[in-house]
Amino acid sequence: MTSYKVMMLAYHSDPSMIYGKETGGMNVYVLELSKALAKQGHSIDIFTRQIDSKSKPVKIANNVRLIPIPAGPYVHVSKHKLHLYVKDFVQGIRKFMRSDNVYYDIIHCHYYLSGLAGLSMKKSLSSAPLLMTFHTLGMMKNLVARHSLEKETQYRIEAETHLSKRANHIIALSDKDRDYIQYLYDVPKNKISVISPGVDTKIFRPINKMTAKQAIGADFHHKLILFVGRIEPLKGIDSLFYALKILFVQNPKLKKKVCLWIVGGDITQQKSLWSEELKKLEKLRYLLGLQTQVVFVGQKPQNKLPFYYNASEMLVMPSHYETFGIVALEALSCGIPVISTHVSGISRLAEDSKDLYIIPANSPIDLADQMAKILTDTTKYKKIRHILIRQSKHNISWDFVARHVAAVYAAFFSTAVDKLVAK
Amino acid sequence: MTSYKVMMLAYHSDPSMIYGKETGGMNVYVLELSKALAKQGHSIDIFTRQIDSKSKPVKIANNVRLIPIPAGPYVHVSKHKLHLYVKDFVQGIRKFMRSDNVYYDIIHCHYYLSGLAGLSMKKSLSSAPLLMTFHTLGMMKNLVARHSLEKETQYRIEAETHLSKRANHIIALSDKDRDYIQYLYDVPKNKISVISPGVDTKIFRPINKMTAKQAIGADFHHKLILFVGRIEPLKGIDSLFYALKILFVQNPKLKKKVCLWIVGGDITQQKSLWSEELKKLEKLRYLLGLQTQVVFVGQKPQNKLPFYYNASEMLVMPSHYETFGIVALEALSCGIPVISTHVSGISRLAEDSKDLYIIPANSPIDLADQMAKILTDTTKYKKIRHILIRQSKHNISWDFVARHVAAVYAAFFSTAVDKLVAK
């Protein structure tokens, strides 16, 4: 098998952060994909913007290096300003390539900002095909954001439109993602491959519920409903609060038994420093009288998440837009039922998995109905967790994902390279 | 039959505006309900905030008076500031009652601001039951607005919560409306009656498509898709634009045949003075390359609307939240198929009407699919329009609505008045 030297661009978010507090789906995707590609003999350098003056290139697995590149200040920078330092990022990569004497066969960009960096890199690596994974799409974010099209956003959409034309190939994370790229960005269907994310089934596995509850300090008598994700309006957490309120009005006995745990968001600081969305949710918690039934748990590292999943009765993903929804896969891999809105990429798995329930977005009554069904379905917890067997059948391991991605890479180097790589 | 003297409070929006440009569902509801109640022998005074220094009490039908009351400046005032003048409004009504020597049996309030006025009126009319029709709910608006809970909004939600407790009875416009009032505002189910709006089947009736197209100046060869409503984010017009774009990518031949007409919004002024949402949509129209396929028609008076409905292939109501969605009823009454999101109150009619199609909100691909089906279903336009017969069967006339509302009024005056009216 041919092995490739891959430049993986993760400009705006450092994938190694999943070992700390940040557990975003994109970071998991980039890191796990890179590791799995490396296991198959490819060599991966992940480039990310340096946010700590002391950080250095580090080997994070055999054949996987994480290389921080100085670009802009050594602090967190708002997404709306990050495009200002893309040029520095590209120059930094070129400098690294010279000093390390390294060349790449493939440029694989994650998120549009990395795409912009990738386009510039083509000047130095003109024979390397440019692959694009958007992760989220500006046009779809706008649809759910309910805000005016700001200048910044217009910039992002124009950049994505440009990248859709210029990239040699696009990897979409789900059928829905593919459809929107195809229809809204005018991309020919054959220029897009759908490759869903995977899950590390060694980490995300069934664990005894009581063991898991003990590990996270949860009351043995409580039934936990779990949310995992960033605290952002498009995650629809307010809808979940409404649903919980409705659940309790409809089933008053559950009010003493059921708790909603929100994993995500920085709750380590004073409340006055909380994000706008977290403050809004905190107000809503009180407005709906859910003070004791909703717990903000804060961010948790990736290796602690299996305990949260396994301690819970279900994961709820009430998003207004979700390119895929990797946390749903993690929960299913632990044998935990998932309620997801119809807008997530994972919703297509509904036909395959009896542990996945699909509801319309923004419909707290439907969500409450579905939560009540799972909470009162006692057989659900008696049955043996067949889920992992089903998963291996569906090939959702990262090795499987990496093989598919490598096949996309390989297509550029089989025959008629010039034709394929030509713009 | 007993006849009642009803104080109809429409503080923030003058129902007579439907004869001009404003065609909001609430104005239609208050005016048509009042006229229908009057026909049944009741006597209705509609009080509204005076926005023109010259306007005077006017008889708008037999037994229906519209009485403008000075409260705040004689200009349009932002909804967020209107609560400041509720007190003046109440004093003005008291003054009118003294000079006119009139007393009321019922206080029926529309929208929470009128509810606040109604609560104050109880001091003068302690024996009159207070009836509340919310029309829209602050908590549901917040759910779709994707904004932080601002102070104003918090005020509205608290007011609605207070009114839910203090009103003697609540009239909900749909089953969904009732559910949300019951669950989110903690109102006992038996304190809420569901009475859907009606439609004036004499005005909204089938008309020959070519006659209708001629009346509105539409190209005979174009197939029209129609949107009717206020230009506001929660109406989901951006989602409709995306769907149109998708429709054209999937069916390129339709691009020369199909036009989307947007009825609503003030487009009479310079573009620089357009509302933020209208500007956003104008940008989106260009971004998606729909310059010639989307037409902003502007506001149209109620009596012109039947021509727009009849000239169209379908009405699309892509709202994120809609207490009922009276325009859908108007379109159906003209025999025009309607695509509505699952969040509208009218969605429950889907089982009854083959001309009503329900899709999830925020799902342009589903919307495009549904539009394509209607546009390519040629038998749809050959079949005789049975819709009016079906409607009379379903009793959606305003007379039917008024009889139900009067029955709610009557419940307070049958037996045990004191017990019923007691707080």
Interface residues (C-beta under 8 A of the other chain):
Chain A: M139 N142 L143 V144 A145 R146 H147 S148 L149 Q154 I157 K176 D179 Y180 Q182 Y183 L184 D186 P233 L234 D238 S239 Y242 K245 I246 V249 Q250 E276 E277 K279 K280 K283 L284 L287 L288 H320 Y321 H342 V343 P360 A361 N362 S363 P364 I365 A368
Chain B: M139 N142 L143 V144 A145 R146 H147 S148 L149 Q154 I157 K176 D179 Y180 Q182 Y183 L184 D186 P233 L234 D238 S239 Y242 K245 I246 V249 Q250 E276 E277 K279 K280 K283 L284 L287 L288 H320 Y321 H342 V343 P360 A361 N362 S363 P364 I365 A368
